[in-house]
Amino acid sequence: MPTVPQLFQPRLRAHVSVTFHHIVEAARRIGPYIHRTPILTSAYFNDLFSAELFFKCEHLQRIGAFKARGACNAVMQLDAETARHGVITHSSGNHAQALAYAATLRSIPCTIVMPRTAPLIKKQAVMGYGAMVVECEPTLEDRERTMQAIAQQTGAHIVPPYNDERVIAGQGTAAMELLEDVANLDVIMAPVGGGGLMSGTAIAARAMVPNIDIIGAEPAEAADARISLETGVLQGPPQTMTIADGLRTALGDITFGILQETHVRIVTASEDSIREGLFRVMERMKQVVEPSATVTIGALMEQPDLVRGKRVGVIICGGNLDIRTLNR
Amino acid sequence: MPTVPQLFQPRLRAHVSVTFHHIVEAARRIGPYIHRTPILTSAYFNDLFSAELFFKCEHLQRIGAFKARGACNAVMQLDAETARHGVITHSSGNHAQALAYAATLRSIPCTIVMPRTAPLIKKQAVMGYGAMVVECEPTLEDRERTMQAIAQQTGAHIVPPYNDERVIAGQGTAAMELLEDVANLDVIMAPVGGGGLMSGTAIAARAMVPNIDIIGAEPAEAADARISLETGVLQGPPQTMTIADGLRTALGDITFGILQETHVRIVTASEDSIREGLFRVMERMKQVVEPSATVTIGALMEQPDLVRGKRVGVIICGGNLDIRTLNR
């Protein structure tokens, strides 16, 4: 048995519990609160890969990442009595800002548990939305313990970052928009961390373009999803470091099941490829994106045959990068 | 008499020689070869300045800057016999790439004279368009002398970077598009270096919205345009350094005359304000822009009263920034 951290109370499920219908409903539900992000093309990358690439720009989404979609879809579904007690999560990343943003839409309390070592700028970003930040020790155990304790005291509703049907359905709306806006895609690609975006993407893509090739990209240094899918055994979080820090997360049981059933293929990118992809997106497309967003491009630089001659949708997951310390 | 370098054979003129009609013609002429760039808005900057800002995104223009417009407008007007001998300029900046790009459209030779100290990446960018790079000593005199010598030998036609009616008319198409796309602007702003963009912007804006407030922004460390307009005496290029290196240029006699006649107001920004504006555009709008582009935003951070409560068009001039050495 692999060691899977008991994070956000994972449940064991026999089959995929999120359907395309849930994504369509999520799109209707969250439409007023999120941006329908633009799709950019780049002659440079088309030439580089001898393909037609369509970049879905979730770095231009509210809070600078696709995470706004899932958090809004979860929060908007809460009944009034549940919502009244507020929402809580533990995160030092984009999900923290996303939940804080979603809570403002219903004017409900929001608590974010963050390790005390998290950068001040991340705490400030969350507090900027009126959320309360509670610090904890920088271990998964203390994050979880602190969150559960507060949830019990306050009755706050826990919104997990990815292993949650409502969150997955929300994230799937990005791929749905992409496939609505660009016809005849042969391939759709997204980064894989906990698998929330990838699961939503795969469900939408399989429903809308049944024969599409669905490719998830993860850092070679954090290739737990690839191993999980190859072995059929859910791996724990990688112990290694990667500049795509948003992707240093294991799949959950729900996202693992969805990736298995939708036949997602996983490819990897080295740290050098991710970094080079990051610079080239900034230099050539003039877009500020985060390293987690260029793991797809890094993987294509290593394996251009994956897309040669094809029409490829690429989901750019976010743009929350500390530009002031980029080269340090 | 001030010392005005005899750069690109300046001519003395009695009145404005570029009209709105020239800009309309330029738009028709260059339309197939340039992007109609998008206009972005930002809730963050609207809040910061208590105004409605509309950013015209010339960093998403071909070659990454508005300069593609003027170069194309000049090159497309050459008769076949003149064009046959090719075009030449001296520049280590965006005008070099712009002219190289424009030359490819007519498949004519292009020579760029660059100081031997220019970064390799700039030479490579120009050579990537098939232009020839000729190195010279890093002085204005040697740049000019080298260019004139080659032009005489080859018959190549000189396309100056800003003090040229065709170039000015081309640059004016950016403001024309902005004013077509956004109604009821109270203010239009652009950076001022040699004054090509500012001249074209002012002519288009005065014709399309006669009472609009036209504001040029330049670095406080390179405030030659402000002094020129205040004193009525054309100043030479500033001797100081600025991170907005594209703006370390004096006005020419043509651009000086246009800025006088169109009642352009000049404001300045400190180096700190330009830098802070740069980071905030990248952090909040997720756009990669060059420091010359954020001198407008830096000036507004120092003087928000200029635009409070108003609808403001801001031309983002370009995005050619060395992202790999940003923090060094």
Interface residues (C-beta under 8 A of the other chain):
Chain A: P38 H59 L60 G64 F279 M282 E283 K286 Q287 V288 V289 G319 I323 R324 T325 L326 N327 R328
Chain B: P38 H59 L60 G64 F279 M282 E283 K286 Q287 V288 V289 G319 I323 R324 T325 L326 N327 R328
